[in-house]
Amino acid sequence: MTSSPLRPLGGSGLDVFPLALGGNVFGWTADRDQSFAVLDAYVAGGGNFVDSADSYSAWAPGNEGGESERVLGEWLAARGNRDEVVIATKVGAHPSYKGLSATTVKAAAEASLRRLGTEYIDLYYTHFDDPAVPVEEIVTALDRLVRDGKVRAVGASNIAPDRLRESLDFAEREGLARYSALQPQYNLVSRDTYEGELQEVASHAGLAAVPYYALAAGFLTGKYRVGGEAVDSRRAEGAAQHLRTERGRKVLAALDEVARTHDAEIASVALAWLASRPTVVAPIASARTVEQLPALLAVADLTLTDADLSKLTVASA
């Protein structure tokens, strides 16, 4: 009998699959039917942790924000599996709900709940910090949502170490809901934004890191190569930029080597390295098609050796 791959998400009381499915593509590059198929396959593969945001995908022509949540809500209703899935979403970047004032947080949460068609959000992140609003106001507004039963746990994304520390200290001092999770940008070719003071604060506070851009906009899937064929993807330009750096080329070479050793996909290896890092509980990766999912789900079963991890860590330094 194999043990469950689920991991505790900090002090939230939630247990999550070690790969969070990114919902940024739902209602954007994946239409409703494609999104439903990906979500079905993710859950069938053991997954239970889906990451969205109220602003997804306001950047796309014709969209206004909330498309991802709406698709996700329709899927939850169609499948009747709300209690089996951990839903994370975010506040602060929707065009109609910018910033983190108490009024905005409350209104944005209500709008997200309506789109998701649910009575509660499992994990509610501040999407981007709002330095114009005191941490006391933000933490108190989030605590109210928890006390009202509309949110089970709270987290932060894109926040400076000092503001994160202030938020945690205030919550602790006042007995309010404190952050359980942190969503930083973090991957093999972007380590500097998290490693250091931010990671130290997270570690000291027992926060679960749930990194976004875990595959560096697709670069760490290995499909972008020097002299390789052009890739049809909205993110191709951002991903291919890593080919122009020495770090990017070294990382790709190391990934190739480790992947061959394990007969694994390069994406699986990149995610397994990230999942092994201190504080990291579940990297986030999105799939536009069902065919892209197996390499992501494989992180739950892929165990890299110390030598593998060291090779990747050195190549990405």
Phi and psi restraints in degrees (value plus and minus 20) as a CYANA .aco file:
   2 THR   PHI    -105.3   -65.3
   2 THR   PSI     129.6   169.6
   3 SER   PHI     -97.8   -57.8
   3 SER   PSI     137.2   177.2
   4 SER   PHI     -88.0   -48.0
   4 SER   PSI     118.7   158.7
   5 PRO   PHI     -99.4   -59.4
   5 PRO   PSI     -24.5    15.5
   6 LEU   PHI     -85.0   -45.0
   6 LEU   PSI     123.9   163.9
   7 ARG   PHI    -141.4  -101.4
   7 ARG   PSI     126.2   166.2
   8 PRO   PHI     -89.2   -49.2
   8 PRO   PSI     115.7   155.7
   9 LEU   PHI    -111.7   -71.7
   9 LEU   PSI      65.1   105.1
  10 GLY   PHI      35.3    75.3
  10 GLY   PSI    -156.8  -116.8
  11 GLY   PHI    -119.1   -79.1
  11 GLY   PSI       2.8    42.8
  12 SER   PHI     -95.9   -55.9
  12 SER   PSI     -40.8    -0.8
  13 GLY   PHI      64.0   104.0
  13 GLY   PSI     -20.0    20.0
  14 LEU   PHI    -116.6   -76.6
  14 LEU   PSI     122.4   162.4
  15 ASP   PHI    -133.9   -93.9
  15 ASP   PSI     110.1   150.1
  16 VAL   PHI    -150.3  -110.3
  16 VAL   PSI     133.0   173.0
  17 PHE   PHI     -85.3   -45.3
  17 PHE   PSI     125.9   165.9
  18 PRO   PHI     -93.5   -53.5
  18 PRO   PSI      -6.4    33.6
  19 LEU   PHI    -160.1  -120.1
  19 LEU   PSI      93.4   133.4
  20 ALA   PHI    -104.9   -64.9
  20 ALA   PSI     111.1   151.1
  21 LEU   PHI    -102.4   -62.4
  21 LEU   PSI      99.7   139.7
  22 GLY   PHI     -93.6   -53.6
  22 GLY   PSI     109.3   149.3
  23 GLY   PHI    -118.1   -78.1
  23 GLY   PSI      -8.8    31.2
  24 ASN   PHI     -83.6   -43.6
  24 ASN   PSI     -44.4    -4.4
  25 VAL   PHI    -104.9   -64.9
  25 VAL   PSI     -37.5     2.5
  26 PHE   PHI     -87.0   -47.0
  26 PHE   PSI     105.1   145.1
  27 GLY   PHI      59.3    99.3
  27 GLY   PSI     -12.0    28.0
  28 TRP   PHI    -145.7  -105.7
  28 TRP   PSI    -112.1   -72.1
  29 THR   PHI    -104.0   -64.0
  29 THR   PSI     -32.2     7.8
  30 ALA   PHI    -138.7   -98.7
  30 ALA   PSI     101.1   141.1
  31 ASP   PHI     -96.2   -56.2
  31 ASP   PSI    -195.9  -155.9
  32 ARG   PHI     -78.0   -38.0
  32 ARG   PSI     -67.4   -27.4
  33 ASP   PHI     -86.0   -46.0
  33 ASP   PSI     -63.6   -23.6
  34 GLN   PHI     -82.2   -42.2
  34 GLN   PSI     -62.2   -22.2
  35 SER   PHI     -82.6   -42.6
  35 SER   PSI     -64.3   -24.3
  36 PHE   PHI     -80.3   -40.3
  36 PHE   PSI     -62.1   -22.1
  37 ALA   PHI     -84.4   -44.4
  37 ALA   PSI     -61.6   -21.6
  38 VAL   PHI     -86.3   -46.3
  38 VAL   PSI     -65.3   -25.3
  39 LEU   PHI     -82.2   -42.2
  39 LEU   PSI     -62.4   -22.4
  40 ASP   PHI     -80.8   -40.8
  40 ASP   PSI     -64.8   -24.8
  41 ALA   PHI     -89.0   -49.0
  41 ALA   PSI     -56.2   -16.2
  42 TYR   PHI     -83.1   -43.1
  42 TYR   PSI     -67.1   -27.1
  43 VAL   PHI     -86.4   -46.4
  43 VAL   PSI     -60.3   -20.3
  44 ALA   PHI     -81.8   -41.8
  44 ALA   PSI     -48.9    -8.9
  45 GLY   PHI    -106.0   -66.0
  45 GLY   PSI     -14.3    25.7
  46 GLY   PHI      84.4   124.4
  46 GLY   PSI     -25.0    15.0
  47 GLY   PHI     -93.2   -53.2
  47 GLY   PSI     129.7   169.7
  48 ASN   PHI    -165.9  -125.9
  48 ASN   PSI      -7.4    32.6
  49 PHE   PHI    -149.5  -109.5
  49 PHE   PSI      88.9   128.9
  50 VAL   PHI    -136.9   -96.9
  50 VAL   PSI     111.1   151.1
  51 ASP   PHI    -129.2   -89.2
  51 ASP   PSI     105.9   145.9
  52 SER   PHI    -154.5  -114.5
  52 SER   PSI    -191.0  -151.0
  53 ALA   PHI    -182.3  -142.3
  53 ALA   PSI     130.0   170.0
  54 ASP   PHI     -87.2   -47.2
  54 ASP   PSI     -39.8     0.2
  55 SER   PHI    -106.9   -66.9
  55 SER   PSI     -30.3     9.7
  56 TYR   PHI     -95.2   -55.2
  56 TYR   PSI     104.5   144.5
  57 SER   PHI    -142.7  -102.7
  57 SER   PSI      57.6    97.6
  58 ALA   PHI     -82.2   -42.2
  58 ALA   PSI     -40.1    -0.1
  59 TRP   PHI     -95.3   -55.3
  59 TRP   PSI     -38.1     1.9
  60 ALA   PHI    -103.1   -63.1
  60 ALA   PSI     117.2   157.2
  61 PRO   PHI     -73.6   -33.6
  61 PRO   PSI     110.4   150.4
  62 GLY   PHI      69.3   109.3
  62 GLY   PSI     -30.6     9.4
  63 ASN   PHI    -117.8   -77.8
  63 ASN   PSI     135.8   175.8
  64 GLU   PHI    -142.3  -102.3
  64 GLU   PSI     -20.8    19.2
  65 GLY   PHI      80.1   120.1
  65 GLY   PSI     125.7   165.7
  66 GLY   PHI      73.7   113.7
  66 GLY   PSI     -23.5    16.5
  67 GLU   PHI     -82.3   -42.3
  67 GLU   PSI     -62.4   -22.4
  68 SER   PHI     -82.6   -42.6
  68 SER   PSI     -67.6   -27.6
  69 GLU   PHI     -80.7   -40.7
  69 GLU   PSI     -59.1   -19.1
  70 ARG   PHI     -85.1   -45.1
  70 ARG   PSI     -65.6   -25.6
  71 VAL   PHI     -81.7   -41.7
  71 VAL   PSI     -64.0   -24.0
  72 LEU   PHI     -81.4   -41.4
  72 LEU   PSI     -62.4   -22.4
  73 GLY   PHI     -83.0   -43.0
  73 GLY   PSI     -60.3   -20.3
  74 GLU   PHI     -85.5   -45.5
  74 GLU   PSI     -58.0   -18.0
  75 TRP   PHI     -86.3   -46.3
  75 TRP   PSI     -65.0   -25.0
  76 LEU   PHI     -78.6   -38.6
  76 LEU   PSI     -62.1   -22.1
  77 ALA   PHI     -86.3   -46.3
  77 ALA   PSI     -61.3   -21.3
  78 ALA   PHI     -88.5   -48.5
  78 ALA   PSI     -54.3   -14.3
  79 ARG   PHI    -114.0   -74.0
  79 ARG   PSI     -37.2     2.8
  80 GLY   PHI      41.7    81.7
  80 GLY   PSI      15.5    55.5
  81 ASN   PHI    -139.6   -99.6
  81 ASN   PSI       7.6    47.6
  82 ARG   PHI     -73.0   -33.0
  82 ARG   PSI     -62.1   -22.1
  83 ASP   PHI     -92.7   -52.7
  83 ASP   PSI     -31.1     8.9
  84 GLU   PHI    -118.6   -78.6
  84 GLU   PSI     -24.6    15.4
  85 VAL   PHI    -142.4  -102.4
  85 VAL   PSI     113.2   153.2
  86 VAL   PHI    -109.4   -69.4
  86 VAL   PSI      93.8   133.8
  87 ILE   PHI    -122.4   -82.4
  87 ILE   PSI     102.7   142.7
  88 ALA   PHI    -131.8   -91.8
  88 ALA   PSI     115.8   155.8
  89 THR   PHI    -163.0  -123.0
  89 THR   PSI     158.1   198.1
  90 LYS   PHI    -156.7  -116.7
  90 LYS   PSI     138.2   178.2
  91 VAL   PHI    -146.3  -106.3
  91 VAL   PSI     126.8   166.8
  92 GLY   PHI     103.2   143.2
  92 GLY   PSI     -35.7     4.3
  93 ALA   PHI    -141.4  -101.4
  93 ALA   PSI     -21.7    18.3
  94 HIS   PHI     -85.3   -45.3
  94 HIS   PSI     117.9   157.9
  95 PRO   PHI     -73.3   -33.3
  95 PRO   PSI     -50.6   -10.6
  96 SER   PHI    -114.1   -74.1
  96 SER   PSI     -27.0    13.0
  97 TYR   PHI    -157.8  -117.8
  97 TYR   PSI      44.8    84.8
  98 LYS   PHI    -103.3   -63.3
  98 LYS   PSI     119.1   159.1
  99 GLY   PHI      68.2   108.2
  99 GLY   PSI    -196.2  -156.2
 100 LEU   PHI    -148.7  -108.7
 100 LEU   PSI      12.2    52.2
 101 SER   PHI     -85.1   -45.1
 101 SER   PSI     137.6   177.6
 102 ALA   PHI     -77.8   -37.8
 102 ALA   PSI     -60.1   -20.1
 103 THR   PHI     -84.1   -44.1
 103 THR   PSI     -63.0   -23.0
 104 THR   PHI     -86.4   -46.4
 104 THR   PSI     -64.3   -24.3
 105 VAL   PHI     -79.2   -39.2
 105 VAL   PSI     -65.4   -25.4
 106 LYS   PHI     -83.9   -43.9
 106 LYS   PSI     -67.2   -27.2
 107 ALA   PHI     -86.4   -46.4
 107 ALA   PSI     -60.9   -20.9
 108 ALA   PHI     -85.8   -45.8
 108 ALA   PSI     -59.3   -19.3
 109 ALA   PHI     -83.0   -43.0
 109 ALA   PSI     -62.6   -22.6
 110 GLU   PHI     -82.0   -42.0
 110 GLU   PSI     -60.5   -20.5
 111 ALA   PHI     -86.1   -46.1
 111 ALA   PSI     -60.5   -20.5
 112 SER   PHI     -84.3   -44.3
 112 SER   PSI     -62.6   -22.6
 113 LEU   PHI     -80.7   -40.7
 113 LEU   PSI     -59.8   -19.8
 114 ARG   PHI     -85.0   -45.0
 114 ARG   PSI     -65.8   -25.8
 115 ARG   PHI     -86.2   -46.2
 115 ARG   PSI     -57.8   -17.8
 116 LEU   PHI     -97.6   -57.6
 116 LEU   PSI     -35.5     4.5
 117 GLY   PHI      43.0    83.0
 117 GLY   PSI      16.7    56.7
 118 THR   PHI    -153.2  -113.2
 118 THR   PSI     141.9   181.9
 119 GLU   PHI    -109.9   -69.9
 119 GLU   PSI     -32.7     7.3
 120 TYR   PHI    -170.2  -130.2
 120 TYR   PSI     134.4   174.4
 121 ILE   PHI    -129.2   -89.2
 121 ILE   PSI     110.4   150.4
 122 ASP   PHI     -89.0   -49.0
 122 ASP   PSI     -67.1   -27.1
 123 LEU   PHI    -156.3  -116.3
 123 LEU   PSI      99.9   139.9
 124 TYR   PHI    -136.8   -96.8
 124 TYR   PSI      93.8   133.8
 125 TYR   PHI    -117.5   -77.5
 125 TYR   PSI     127.6   167.6
 126 THR   PHI     -99.1   -59.1
 126 THR   PSI     101.2   141.2
 127 HIS   PHI     -89.3   -49.3
 127 HIS   PSI     -67.7   -27.7
 128 PHE   PHI    -155.7  -115.7
 128 PHE   PSI     119.2   159.2
 129 ASP   PHI     -82.7   -42.7
 129 ASP   PSI     133.0   173.0
 130 ASP   PHI    -142.7  -102.7
 130 ASP   PSI      70.7   110.7
 131 PRO   PHI     -80.5   -40.5
 131 PRO   PSI     -36.7     3.3
 132 ALA   PHI     -95.0   -55.0
 132 ALA   PSI     -33.9     6.1
 133 VAL   PHI    -130.9   -90.9
 133 VAL   PSI     109.0   149.0
 134 PRO   PHI     -80.4   -40.4
 134 PRO   PSI     124.8   164.8
 135 VAL   PHI     -79.3   -39.3
 135 VAL   PSI     -50.0   -10.0
 136 GLU   PHI     -80.4   -40.4
 136 GLU   PSI     -60.7   -20.7
 137 GLU   PHI     -89.2   -49.2
 137 GLU   PSI     -61.8   -21.8
 138 ILE   PHI     -85.4   -45.4
 138 ILE   PSI     -69.6   -29.6
 139 VAL   PHI     -83.1   -43.1
 139 VAL   PSI     -59.9   -19.9
 140 THR   PHI     -85.9   -45.9
 140 THR   PSI     -59.0   -19.0
 141 ALA   PHI     -85.5   -45.5
 141 ALA   PSI     -60.8   -20.8
 142 LEU   PHI     -87.4   -47.4
 142 LEU   PSI     -60.7   -20.7
 143 ASP   PHI     -79.8   -39.8
 143 ASP   PSI     -58.9   -18.9
 144 ARG   PHI     -81.4   -41.4
 144 ARG   PSI     -60.0   -20.0
 145 LEU   PHI     -83.6   -43.6
 145 LEU   PSI     -58.4   -18.4
 146 VAL   PHI     -87.4   -47.4
 146 VAL   PSI     -65.8   -25.8
 147 ARG   PHI     -83.6   -43.6
 147 ARG   PSI     -51.2   -11.2
 148 ASP   PHI    -102.2   -62.2
 148 ASP   PSI     -21.7    18.3
 149 GLY   PHI      57.8    97.8
 149 GLY   PSI      -7.2    32.8
 150 LYS   PHI    -109.7   -69.7
 150 LYS   PSI     -37.5     2.5
 151 VAL   PHI    -158.4  -118.4
 151 VAL   PSI     117.9   157.9
 152 ARG   PHI    -110.9   -70.9
 152 ARG   PSI     -57.8   -17.8
 153 ALA   PHI    -169.4  -129.4
 153 ALA   PSI     136.3   176.3
 154 VAL   PHI    -143.4  -103.4
 154 VAL   PSI     134.4   174.4
 155 GLY   PHI    -165.7  -125.7
 155 GLY   PSI     154.7   194.7
 156 ALA   PHI    -151.7  -111.7
 156 ALA   PSI     128.7   168.7
 157 SER   PHI    -155.1  -115.1
 157 SER   PSI     129.9   169.9
 158 ASN   PHI      30.8    70.8
 158 ASN   PSI      42.8    82.8
 159 ILE   PHI    -154.7  -114.7
 159 ILE   PSI     124.1   164.1
 160 ALA   PHI     -97.4   -57.4
 160 ALA   PSI     131.6   171.6
 161 PRO   PHI     -74.8   -34.8
 161 PRO   PSI     -61.1   -21.1
 162 ASP   PHI     -87.5   -47.5
 162 ASP   PSI     -59.1   -19.1
 163 ARG   PHI     -89.8   -49.8
 163 ARG   PSI     -56.6   -16.6
 164 LEU   PHI     -84.4   -44.4
 164 LEU   PSI     -64.9   -24.9
 165 ARG   PHI     -82.6   -42.6
 165 ARG   PSI     -63.7   -23.7
 166 GLU   PHI     -80.8   -40.8
 166 GLU   PSI     -61.4   -21.4
 167 SER   PHI     -84.1   -44.1
 167 SER   PSI     -65.0   -25.0
 168 LEU   PHI     -85.4   -45.4
 168 LEU   PSI     -62.6   -22.6
 169 ASP   PHI     -84.0   -44.0
 169 ASP   PSI     -62.7   -22.7
 170 PHE   PHI     -84.5   -44.5
 170 PHE   PSI     -65.3   -25.3
 171 ALA   PHI     -80.6   -40.6
 171 ALA   PSI     -62.3   -22.3
 172 GLU   PHI     -84.2   -44.2
 172 GLU   PSI     -65.3   -25.3
 173 ARG   PHI     -85.4   -45.4
 173 ARG   PSI     -57.9   -17.9
 174 GLU   PHI    -116.9   -76.9
 174 GLU   PSI     -20.9    19.1
 175 GLY   PHI      50.5    90.5
 175 GLY   PSI      13.6    53.6
 176 LEU   PHI    -122.0   -82.0
 176 LEU   PSI     146.4   186.4
 177 ALA   PHI     -78.9   -38.9
 177 ALA   PSI     107.2   147.2
 178 ARG   PHI    -128.5   -88.5
 178 ARG   PSI     138.5   178.5
 179 TYR   PHI     -78.0   -38.0
 179 TYR   PSI     116.2   156.2
 180 SER   PHI    -125.7   -85.7
 180 SER   PSI     -44.0    -4.0
 181 ALA   PHI    -155.8  -115.8
 181 ALA   PSI     135.6   175.6
 182 LEU   PHI    -153.3  -113.3
 182 LEU   PSI     112.8   152.8
 183 GLN   PHI    -135.3   -95.3
 183 GLN   PSI      72.4   112.4
 184 PRO   PHI    -119.4   -79.4
 184 PRO   PSI     143.7   183.7
 185 GLN   PHI     -98.9   -58.9
 185 GLN   PSI     106.1   146.1
 186 TYR   PHI    -183.0  -143.0
 186 TYR   PSI     107.7   147.7
 187 ASN   PHI    -186.2  -146.2
 187 ASN   PSI    -199.2  -159.2
 188 LEU   PHI     -81.4   -41.4
 188 LEU   PSI     -45.8    -5.8
 189 VAL   PHI    -128.8   -88.8
 189 VAL   PSI     -16.9    23.1
 190 SER   PHI    -158.2  -118.2
 190 SER   PSI      58.4    98.4
 191 ARG   PHI    -119.2   -79.2
 191 ARG   PSI     -45.2    -5.2
 192 ASP   PHI     -88.1   -48.1
 192 ASP   PSI     -45.4    -5.4
 193 THR   PHI     -92.5   -52.5
 193 THR   PSI     -39.8     0.2
 194 TYR   PHI    -136.2   -96.2
 194 TYR   PSI     -66.2   -26.2
 195 GLU   PHI     -84.8   -44.8
 195 GLU   PSI     115.4   155.4
 196 GLY   PHI     100.6   140.6
 196 GLY   PSI    -156.1  -116.1
 197 GLU   PHI     -84.3   -44.3
 197 GLU   PSI     -61.4   -21.4
 198 LEU   PHI     -82.7   -42.7
 198 LEU   PSI     -64.0   -24.0
 199 GLN   PHI     -85.0   -45.0
 199 GLN   PSI     -55.6   -15.6
 200 GLU   PHI     -84.9   -44.9
 200 GLU   PSI     -61.9   -21.9
 201 VAL   PHI     -83.1   -43.1
 201 VAL   PSI     -64.8   -24.8
 202 ALA   PHI     -82.0   -42.0
 202 ALA   PSI     -64.1   -24.1
 203 SER   PHI     -84.2   -44.2
 203 SER   PSI     -65.5   -25.5
 204 HIS   PHI     -81.3   -41.3
 204 HIS   PSI     -56.4   -16.4
 205 ALA   PHI    -109.9   -69.9
 205 ALA   PSI     -23.7    16.3
 206 GLY   PHI      52.4    92.4
 206 GLY   PSI       8.5    48.5
 207 LEU   PHI     -98.5   -58.5
 207 LEU   PSI     127.5   167.5
 208 ALA   PHI    -111.4   -71.4
 208 ALA   PSI     103.9   143.9
 209 ALA   PHI    -107.6   -67.6
 209 ALA   PSI     112.5   152.5
 210 VAL   PHI    -146.4  -106.4
 210 VAL   PSI      62.0   102.0
 211 PRO   PHI     -89.0   -49.0
 211 PRO   PSI     118.9   158.9
 212 TYR   PHI    -118.3   -78.3
 212 TYR   PSI     148.3   188.3
 213 TYR   PHI      33.2    73.2
 213 TYR   PSI      18.1    58.1
 214 ALA   PHI     -80.7   -40.7
 214 ALA   PSI     -46.9    -6.9
 215 LEU   PHI    -130.6   -90.6
 215 LEU   PSI       0.0    40.0
 216 ALA   PHI      30.5    70.5
 216 ALA   PSI      34.7    74.7
 217 ALA   PHI      36.9    76.9
 217 ALA   PSI       7.9    47.9
 218 GLY   PHI      82.2   122.2
 218 GLY   PSI     -33.1     6.9
 219 PHE   PHI     -78.6   -38.6
 219 PHE   PSI     -59.8   -19.8
 220 LEU   PHI    -101.4   -61.4
 220 LEU   PSI      -8.4    31.6
 221 THR   PHI    -107.6   -67.6
 221 THR   PSI     -34.6     5.4
 222 GLY   PHI      65.9   105.9
 222 GLY   PSI     -16.4    23.6
 223 LYS   PHI    -102.9   -62.9
 223 LYS   PSI     -27.5    12.5
 224 TYR   PHI    -124.7   -84.7
 224 TYR   PSI      96.9   136.9
 225 ARG   PHI    -153.3  -113.3
 225 ARG   PSI     132.9   172.9
 226 VAL   PHI     -83.6   -43.6
 226 VAL   PSI     103.7   143.7
 227 GLY   PHI      56.5    96.5
 227 GLY   PSI     -15.6    24.4
 228 GLY   PHI     -99.0   -59.0
 228 GLY   PSI     153.5   193.5
 229 GLU   PHI     -89.0   -49.0
 229 GLU   PSI     128.1   168.1
 230 ALA   PHI     -85.1   -45.1
 230 ALA   PSI     120.2   160.2
 231 VAL   PHI    -122.1   -82.1
 231 VAL   PSI     111.4   151.4
 232 ASP   PHI    -102.0   -62.0
 232 ASP   PSI      71.1   111.1
 233 SER   PHI    -172.2  -132.2
 233 SER   PSI     124.4   164.4
 234 ARG   PHI     -84.3   -44.3
 234 ARG   PSI     -41.0    -1.0
 235 ARG   PHI    -124.4   -84.4
 235 ARG   PSI     -11.4    28.6
 236 ALA   PHI     -77.0   -37.0
 236 ALA   PSI     -63.1   -23.1
 237 GLU   PHI     -84.5   -44.5
 237 GLU   PSI     -63.1   -23.1
 238 GLY   PHI     -85.5   -45.5
 238 GLY   PSI     -58.9   -18.9
 239 ALA   PHI     -90.1   -50.1
 239 ALA   PSI     -62.7   -22.7
 240 ALA   PHI     -87.5   -47.5
 240 ALA   PSI     -38.8     1.2
 241 GLN   PHI     -80.8   -40.8
 241 GLN   PSI     -47.1    -7.1
 242 HIS   PHI     -89.5   -49.5
 242 HIS   PSI     -40.8    -0.8
 243 LEU   PHI     -87.2   -47.2
 243 LEU   PSI     -40.5    -0.5
 244 ARG   PHI    -107.1   -67.1
 244 ARG   PSI     -20.7    19.3
 245 THR   PHI    -130.6   -90.6
 245 THR   PSI     129.9   169.9
 246 GLU   PHI     -83.8   -43.8
 246 GLU   PSI     -59.8   -19.8
 247 ARG   PHI     -79.0   -39.0
 247 ARG   PSI     -65.7   -25.7
 248 GLY   PHI     -79.8   -39.8
 248 GLY   PSI     -63.5   -23.5
 249 ARG   PHI     -88.2   -48.2
 249 ARG   PSI     -58.2   -18.2
 250 LYS   PHI     -86.1   -46.1
 250 LYS   PSI     -62.2   -22.2
 251 VAL   PHI     -82.3   -42.3
 251 VAL   PSI     -64.1   -24.1
 252 LEU   PHI     -81.8   -41.8
 252 LEU   PSI     -61.1   -21.1
 253 ALA   PHI     -84.9   -44.9
 253 ALA   PSI     -61.8   -21.8
 254 ALA   PHI     -87.0   -47.0
 254 ALA   PSI     -60.1   -20.1
 255 LEU   PHI     -82.1   -42.1
 255 LEU   PSI     -62.7   -22.7
 256 ASP   PHI     -76.8   -36.8
 256 ASP   PSI     -65.6   -25.6
 257 GLU   PHI     -85.3   -45.3
 257 GLU   PSI     -67.7   -27.7
 258 VAL   PHI     -87.5   -47.5
 258 VAL   PSI     -59.4   -19.4
 259 ALA   PHI     -82.0   -42.0
 259 ALA   PSI     -60.3   -20.3
 260 ARG   PHI     -82.6   -42.6
 260 ARG   PSI     -61.2   -21.2
 261 THR   PHI     -79.2   -39.2
 261 THR   PSI     -58.4   -18.4
 262 HIS   PHI    -120.6   -80.6
 262 HIS   PSI     -19.0    21.0
 263 ASP   PHI      31.5    71.5
 263 ASP   PSI      27.7    67.7
 264 ALA   PHI    -141.0  -101.0
 264 ALA   PSI     142.7   182.7
 265 GLU   PHI     -93.2   -53.2
 265 GLU   PSI     129.2   169.2
 266 ILE   PHI     -80.5   -40.5
 266 ILE   PSI     -60.4   -20.4
 267 ALA   PHI     -80.4   -40.4
 267 ALA   PSI     -59.2   -19.2
 268 SER   PHI     -82.5   -42.5
 268 SER   PSI     -61.7   -21.7
 269 VAL   PHI     -86.3   -46.3
 269 VAL   PSI     -63.8   -23.8
 270 ALA   PHI     -81.4   -41.4
 270 ALA   PSI     -60.2   -20.2
 271 LEU   PHI     -91.3   -51.3
 271 LEU   PSI     -57.2   -17.2
 272 ALA   PHI     -85.7   -45.7
 272 ALA   PSI     -58.1   -18.1
 273 TRP   PHI     -81.3   -41.3
 273 TRP   PSI     -66.5   -26.5
 274 LEU   PHI     -84.0   -44.0
 274 LEU   PSI     -62.4   -22.4
 275 ALA   PHI     -84.7   -44.7
 275 ALA   PSI     -40.1    -0.1
 276 SER   PHI    -106.7   -66.7
 276 SER   PSI     -30.6     9.4
 277 ARG   PHI     -93.9   -53.9
 277 ARG   PSI     131.9   171.9
 278 PRO   PHI     -76.1   -36.1
 278 PRO   PSI     116.4   156.4
 279 THR   PHI      58.4    98.4
 279 THR   PSI     -40.1    -0.1
 280 VAL   PHI     -94.6   -54.6
 280 VAL   PSI     108.0   148.0
 281 VAL   PHI    -127.7   -87.7
 281 VAL   PSI     -62.2   -22.2
 282 ALA   PHI    -175.7  -135.7
 282 ALA   PSI      85.8   125.8
 283 PRO   PHI     -83.4   -43.4
 283 PRO   PSI     134.9   174.9
 284 ILE   PHI    -123.7   -83.7
 284 ILE   PSI     112.6   152.6
 285 ALA   PHI    -165.1  -125.1
 285 ALA   PSI     123.8   163.8
 286 SER   PHI    -127.9   -87.9
 286 SER   PSI     136.5   176.5
 287 ALA   PHI    -153.3  -113.3
 287 ALA   PSI     106.1   146.1
 288 ARG   PHI    -103.6   -63.6
 288 ARG   PSI     -46.2    -6.2
 289 THR   PHI    -152.5  -112.5
 289 THR   PSI     139.3   179.3
 290 VAL   PHI     -81.8   -41.8
 290 VAL   PSI     -52.7   -12.7
 291 GLU   PHI     -84.2   -44.2
 291 GLU   PSI     -43.5    -3.5
 292 GLN   PHI    -102.1   -62.1
 292 GLN   PSI     -32.4     7.6
 293 LEU   PHI     -92.8   -52.8
 293 LEU   PSI     -62.5   -22.5
 294 PRO   PHI     -73.6   -33.6
 294 PRO   PSI     -59.1   -19.1
 295 ALA   PHI     -85.5   -45.5
 295 ALA   PSI     -48.9    -8.9
 296 LEU   PHI     -99.4   -59.4
 296 LEU   PSI     -65.9   -25.9
 297 LEU   PHI     -83.9   -43.9
 297 LEU   PSI     -45.4    -5.4
 298 ALA   PHI     -83.0   -43.0
 298 ALA   PSI     -37.2     2.8
 299 VAL   PHI     -79.6   -39.6
 299 VAL   PSI     -47.0    -7.0
 300 ALA   PHI     -88.2   -48.2
 300 ALA   PSI     -44.4    -4.4
 301 ASP   PHI    -133.4   -93.4
 301 ASP   PSI     -25.5    14.5
 302 LEU   PHI    -114.0   -74.0
 302 LEU   PSI      96.8   136.8
 303 THR   PHI    -131.1   -91.1
 303 THR   PSI      95.2   135.2
 304 LEU   PHI    -105.1   -65.1
 304 LEU   PSI     126.6   166.6
 305 THR   PHI     -96.5   -56.5
 305 THR   PSI     146.1   186.1
 306 ASP   PHI     -78.8   -38.8
 306 ASP   PSI     -56.9   -16.9
 307 ALA   PHI     -86.5   -46.5
 307 ALA   PSI     -60.4   -20.4
 308 ASP   PHI     -80.1   -40.1
 308 ASP   PSI     -70.4   -30.4
 309 LEU   PHI     -80.5   -40.5
 309 LEU   PSI     -62.6   -22.6
 310 SER   PHI     -83.8   -43.8
 310 SER   PSI     -61.7   -21.7
 311 LYS   PHI     -79.2   -39.2
 311 LYS   PSI     -64.1   -24.1
 312 LEU   PHI     -90.5   -50.5
 312 LEU   PSI     -60.1   -20.1
 313 THR   PHI     -84.5   -44.5
 313 THR   PSI     -62.6   -22.6
 314 VAL   PHI     -86.9   -46.9
 314 VAL   PSI     -63.5   -23.5
 315 ALA   PHI     -83.1   -43.1
 315 ALA   PSI     -50.0   -10.0
 316 SER   PHI    -115.7   -75.7
 316 SER   PSI     -17.6    22.4
